[in-house]
C-alpha cells in the first residue's frame, strides 16, 4: 500500500487541498468520527477541519451523520 503522503500528493494533483486530503484519508481509514477524533489523529486544528468538511460533502466524498 502506498504511504499516506503519496495519496495526499495524488489528491493535491487533482485539486484537493492537502489538509482536506488528510482528513478524507483519515475518515477512509477510521470511518465515522467526531471532529475531536479527526483533529487528534490528523494533528489539525478544529477550524481547519470545519473548513475542509463542506468541500468533501459537496464532492459527495463524505456525508454528515448526526447522533
N, C-alpha and C positions, 0 to 999 in steps of 0.2 A: 504494500500500500504506500502511496506517495505520502511524504511528510506534509503536515498541515500547511506549512509555509508555501509549498508548491501549489496547493489548492487555492490559497489566498491569492497567489500571483495569477493563477488562471482566471479567477473571478475578476481581479483588477483589469485584466486584459479585455474583458467583455463589459467593462464599465461599472462594476460593483465596487464601491469604496472598500478599502482594506478593513476597517473596523466592522463594517456591515458583513463582509465575508467571514470574518472571525466569529461573529455572532451566529450567523447562519450555520457554519460548520459545527459550532458548539451545540446548537439545537439539534442538528442531524445526529450528532454523537450521543446526546443525553436525553433527547425527547422533551416533553412538556416540562418547562422550568419557570421558576419565578424570576423576576428582574434581579433580585438579590443573588440568586444562584448563578445567573448568567454573568453578572458583574464579578463574582468571586472567581469563576472559572476562567474568564477572559481577561481579568485584571483591567477592565474598562470601568469608567465611572458611570453612574446611573444616567446622567443626562445624555451621554454618548449612546447608551443602549436605547433610551427612549427616542432619540433622534433617528436611529437606524431602523427601528421596527416598522414604521409606516412604509418605507421603501420595500421591505421584504413582504409586507402584506399586499401592497399594490401590485407587486410582481407575482403574487399568488404562491410565494415560496413558504409562507407561514400563515397561520390564522390564530387569532386571539381566542383563548379558551378561558372562560370565566368559571370561577369556583362556585 
